[in-house]
Amino acid sequence: MNLLEFQERFADEDSCEWYLIQLRWPDGYVCETCGSKEAWYMSARRSYECRHCNHQRSITAETMFQASHTSLREWFLALYLVTESKKGISVLQLAHHLGMKDSRRAARMKKRIQQAMTARNERYLLQGFVELDEAVFIENGEHATVLAAVSVEEETGHPKYVRFQVVENMKAATLESAAVSVIDPSSDIATDAHPSHNRLGEHFNEHISCKQEKPSDAAQYLPWVHLLISNAKRFINGTHHAVNHLQGYMEEFSWRFNRRFCDLFQQILVASISYKPAYRLQ
């Protein structure tokens, strides 16, 4: 969907509301209290009221948009801008396109969007054959260690899904905990021969340790994880330049890559209605 099509489809607040309603209740609204399908919509309150038990339900309740004073139209445009470009969009660019004088509001919106992406990422673990390695990124001007894992399609040799996890250090226990949080225990994993990887075989079906004599060996033994680490660095350095919450950007990169063959705008809307933030956004 190009920008003109987006503007025509979501020309006003009403069109955004009805799209959200259809996405949440594709078979029609059903009262969560009594199960009745008879209800009327109160547009002034953006809520349904059941004809039988009078229970009211906001169309943004239990979603990313709950308790936000920002219009749905502005939210939808922000979601479109975030997902439209393959390289993503920086907070300053987002604020500019939304006409915000204060970029801090755009930063809060971007953070909430990344949290919705994170919630979707955390629903799944990598499975099958997984390449695993660590890399150094920059967060708040300081070096930060990130564990990267990529599942590989064994028949084609192509990457399927990726997950990143910021870790405090390179200690074995820290890396094991991070690996277990993103990889299914039935998986076979491949790593380099770093001593911190020695006990990973205790947590997964099989651990293949690839001893590398020189840096160029990485392209042969662990090609995909190193390629995606490189791509993630370009994503951050090329678009965002400097980040304060590295894990959020790692989650955004993973979410985008894992859905590279999907309609990202539709996917982020699905993520938005299934994520309830823990804080209020103005």
C-alpha positions as CSV (number, residue, x, y, z in Angstrom):
1,M,0.0,0.0,0.0
2,N,1.6,3.3,-1.1
3,L,1.1,6.6,0.8
4,L,-1.7,7.8,-1.4
5,E,-3.6,4.6,-0.9
6,F,-3.0,4.8,2.8
7,Q,-4.4,8.4,2.9
8,E,-7.5,7.4,1.0
9,R,-8.1,4.3,3.1
10,F,-7.6,6.1,6.4
11,A,-8.8,9.6,5.6
12,D,-10.3,10.3,8.9
13,E,-10.8,9.0,12.5
14,D,-14.0,7.1,11.6
15,S,-12.3,5.0,8.9
16,C,-9.5,4.1,11.4
17,E,-12.1,3.2,14.1
18,W,-14.1,0.9,11.7
19,Y,-10.9,-0.8,10.5
20,L,-9.9,-1.4,14.1
21,I,-13.3,-2.8,14.8
22,Q,-13.2,-5.2,11.8
23,L,-9.7,-6.3,12.8
24,R,-10.7,-7.0,16.4
25,W,-14.1,-8.6,15.7
26,P,-14.1,-9.9,12.1
27,D,-17.3,-11.9,12.8
28,G,-19.1,-9.0,14.6
29,Y,-18.9,-7.7,18.1
30,V,-19.7,-10.2,20.9
31,C,-20.2,-9.0,24.5
32,E,-17.5,-10.4,26.7
33,T,-19.8,-10.5,29.7
34,C,-23.0,-12.3,28.4
35,G,-22.0,-13.4,24.9
36,S,-24.7,-11.5,23.2
37,K,-24.1,-10.3,19.6
38,E,-26.6,-7.5,20.0
39,A,-25.0,-4.2,20.8
40,W,-24.9,-0.6,19.5
41,Y,-21.8,1.5,18.8
42,M,-21.4,4.8,20.6
43,S,-19.1,6.7,18.4
44,A,-18.6,9.6,20.8
45,R,-17.1,7.2,23.3
46,R,-15.6,4.8,20.8
47,S,-17.4,2.0,22.7
48,Y,-19.9,-0.8,22.3
49,E,-22.8,-1.2,24.7
50,C,-24.5,-4.6,25.0
51,R,-28.3,-4.4,24.5
52,H,-28.8,-7.2,27.0
53,C,-26.5,-6.5,30.0
54,N,-25.5,-2.9,29.2
55,H,-21.8,-3.8,29.5
56,Q,-19.6,-1.3,27.7
57,R,-16.4,-2.1,25.9
58,S,-14.0,0.5,24.4
59,I,-12.7,-0.6,21.0
60,T,-9.2,0.3,22.2
61,A,-9.4,-1.5,25.5
62,E,-6.7,-4.2,26.0
63,T,-4.7,-2.9,23.0
64,M,-1.7,-0.7,22.4
65,F,-4.0,2.3,21.9
66,Q,-5.6,2.0,25.4
67,A,-5.5,5.2,27.5
68,S,-3.7,7.1,24.7
69,H,-4.8,10.7,23.9
70,T,-3.3,10.4,20.5
71,S,-5.9,9.9,17.7
72,L,-6.1,6.6,15.9
73,R,-5.4,8.3,12.6
74,E,-2.1,9.6,14.0
75,W,-1.3,6.2,15.4
76,F,-2.1,4.5,12.1
77,L,0.2,6.9,10.2
78,A,3.0,6.3,12.7
79,L,2.6,2.6,12.3
80,Y,2.6,3.0,8.5
81,L,5.8,5.2,8.6
82,V,7.6,2.7,10.9
83,T,6.9,-0.3,8.7
84,E,6.9,1.3,5.2
85,S,10.6,1.7,4.8
86,K,12.9,-1.3,4.8
87,K,15.4,0.7,6.7
88,G,12.9,1.9,9.3
89,I,12.5,5.4,10.5
90,S,14.3,7.4,13.2
91,V,12.5,9.2,16.0
92,L,13.4,12.6,14.5
93,Q,12.0,11.6,11.1
94,L,8.9,10.3,12.7
95,A,8.3,13.5,14.6
96,H,8.9,15.5,11.4
97,H,6.4,13.5,9.3
98,L,3.8,13.7,12.1
99,G,4.2,17.4,12.5
100,M,5.4,17.2,16.1
101,K,7.4,20.0,17.5
102,D,8.5,17.9,20.5
103,S,10.3,14.7,19.4
104,R,9.8,13.2,22.8
105,R,6.2,12.3,22.0
106,A,7.4,10.5,18.9
107,A,10.0,8.7,21.0
108,R,7.3,7.5,23.3
109,M,5.2,6.3,20.4
110,K,8.2,4.5,18.8
111,K,9.0,2.9,22.1
112,R,5.4,1.6,22.5
113,I,5.5,0.2,18.9
114,Q,8.7,-1.6,19.7
115,Q,7.2,-3.0,22.8
116,A,4.3,-4.4,20.8
117,M,6.9,-6.0,18.4
118,T,8.7,-7.4,21.4
119,A,5.6,-9.0,22.7
120,R,5.0,-10.8,19.3
121,N,8.7,-11.9,19.1
122,E,8.5,-13.4,22.6
123,R,5.7,-15.7,21.5
124,Y,8.0,-17.9,19.5
125,L,11.3,-19.7,20.0
126,L,13.8,-20.5,17.2
127,Q,13.7,-24.1,16.2
128,G,15.7,-26.6,14.1
129,F,19.2,-25.8,13.2
130,V,20.4,-22.5,14.8
131,E,23.6,-20.5,14.4
132,L,24.6,-18.6,17.5
133,D,27.2,-15.9,18.2
134,E,27.8,-12.6,20.0
135,A,28.5,-9.1,18.7
136,V,29.3,-5.7,20.1
137,F,26.8,-2.8,19.5
138,I,26.8,0.8,20.8
139,E,24.2,1.8,23.4
140,N,24.3,5.3,25.0
141,G,27.8,5.7,23.6
142,E,29.0,2.5,25.4
143,H,29.8,-1.0,24.1
144,A,27.0,-3.5,24.6
145,T,27.2,-7.2,24.0
146,V,24.3,-8.8,22.1
147,L,23.7,-12.5,21.6
148,A,22.4,-13.3,18.1
149,A,20.6,-16.4,17.0
150,V,19.5,-17.4,13.5
151,S,17.4,-20.5,12.5
152,V,18.4,-21.9,9.2
153,E,16.3,-23.9,6.7
154,E,18.3,-27.1,6.4
155,E,17.0,-28.0,2.9
156,T,17.7,-24.7,1.3
157,G,20.3,-23.3,3.6
158,H,18.5,-20.0,3.8
159,P,17.8,-18.1,7.1
160,K,14.3,-18.3,8.5
161,Y,14.1,-16.3,11.7
162,V,16.4,-14.3,13.9
163,R,16.4,-13.2,17.6
164,F,18.7,-10.9,19.4
165,Q,19.2,-10.5,23.2
166,V,21.3,-7.9,24.9
167,V,23.4,-9.5,27.6
168,E,25.4,-8.0,30.5
169,N,28.6,-10.0,29.9
170,M,30.1,-13.0,28.2
171,K,30.0,-15.3,31.2
172,A,28.8,-18.9,30.4
173,A,25.7,-18.6,32.7
174,T,24.7,-15.3,31.1
175,L,24.9,-16.6,27.6
176,E,23.2,-19.9,28.4
177,S,20.2,-18.0,30.0
178,A,19.9,-15.7,27.0
179,A,20.1,-18.6,24.5
180,V,17.5,-20.6,26.4
181,S,15.2,-17.6,26.3
182,V,15.2,-17.5,22.4
183,I,15.9,-21.0,21.2
184,D,13.8,-24.2,21.7
185,P,15.6,-26.9,23.6
186,S,15.0,-29.5,20.8
187,S,17.2,-27.4,18.5
188,D,20.7,-28.2,17.2
189,I,22.9,-25.2,17.7
190,A,26.3,-24.2,16.1
191,T,28.7,-21.7,17.7
192,D,32.3,-20.8,17.6
193,A,34.7,-22.4,20.1
194,H,34.6,-19.7,22.7
195,P,34.9,-21.2,26.3
196,S,31.6,-19.6,27.3
197,H,29.8,-21.9,24.9
198,N,31.1,-25.1,26.4
199,R,28.0,-26.0,28.4
200,L,25.4,-25.0,25.8
201,G,25.1,-28.7,24.8
202,E,23.4,-29.3,28.2
203,H,20.5,-27.1,27.2
204,F,19.9,-28.2,23.6
205,N,19.6,-31.3,21.5
206,E,23.1,-31.0,20.0
207,H,25.9,-28.4,20.2
208,I,28.3,-28.1,17.3
209,S,31.4,-26.1,18.1
210,C,33.1,-24.6,15.1
211,K,36.8,-23.8,15.7
212,Q,37.8,-20.8,13.7
213,E,41.5,-20.3,13.0
214,K,41.0,-16.8,11.5
215,P,38.2,-14.3,11.4
216,S,37.4,-15.1,7.7
217,D,36.4,-18.6,8.8
218,A,33.1,-17.1,10.2
219,A,31.7,-16.8,6.7
220,Q,32.2,-20.5,6.2
221,Y,31.1,-21.9,9.6
222,L,28.5,-19.4,10.8
223,P,27.5,-17.4,7.7
224,W,24.0,-16.3,8.4
225,V,24.4,-15.1,12.0
226,H,27.3,-12.9,11.0
227,L,25.4,-11.5,8.0
228,L,22.4,-10.6,10.1
229,I,24.6,-9.1,12.8
230,S,26.1,-6.9,10.0
231,N,22.6,-6.0,8.7
232,A,21.4,-5.1,12.2
233,K,24.3,-2.8,12.7
234,R,23.6,-1.0,9.4
235,F,19.9,-0.8,10.4
236,I,20.9,1.0,13.6
237,N,23.8,3.1,12.5
238,G,22.4,4.0,9.1
239,T,18.9,5.0,10.2
240,H,19.0,5.6,14.0
241,H,22.7,6.6,14.4
242,A,22.5,6.5,18.3
243,V,20.1,4.5,20.5
244,N,19.3,4.6,24.2
245,H,17.4,1.4,24.4
246,L,19.2,-1.1,22.3
247,Q,17.0,-4.1,23.0
248,G,14.0,-2.3,21.6
249,Y,15.8,-1.7,18.3
250,M,17.1,-5.3,18.3
251,E,13.5,-6.4,18.6
252,E,12.3,-4.1,15.8
253,F,15.0,-5.5,13.5
254,S,14.0,-9.1,14.4
255,W,10.3,-8.4,14.0
256,R,10.8,-6.9,10.6
257,F,13.2,-9.6,9.3
258,N,11.0,-12.4,10.5
259,R,8.0,-11.0,8.6
260,R,9.9,-9.9,5.5
261,F,7.5,-11.7,3.2
262,C,4.4,-10.3,5.0
263,D,2.4,-7.1,4.8
264,L,4.2,-5.3,7.7
265,F,1.5,-2.7,8.2
266,Q,-1.1,-5.3,8.7
267,Q,1.2,-7.3,10.9
268,I,1.9,-4.3,13.2
269,L,-1.8,-3.7,13.5
270,V,-2.3,-7.3,14.7
271,A,0.6,-6.8,17.1
272,S,-1.0,-3.5,18.3
273,I,-4.4,-5.0,19.2
274,S,-2.9,-7.9,21.1
275,Y,-0.5,-5.8,23.2
276,K,-1.5,-3.9,26.3
277,P,1.1,-1.5,27.6
278,A,1.8,-1.1,31.3
279,Y,2.0,2.7,31.2
280,R,-0.2,5.6,30.0
281,L,0.8,7.5,26.9
282,Q,-0.3,11.1,26.4
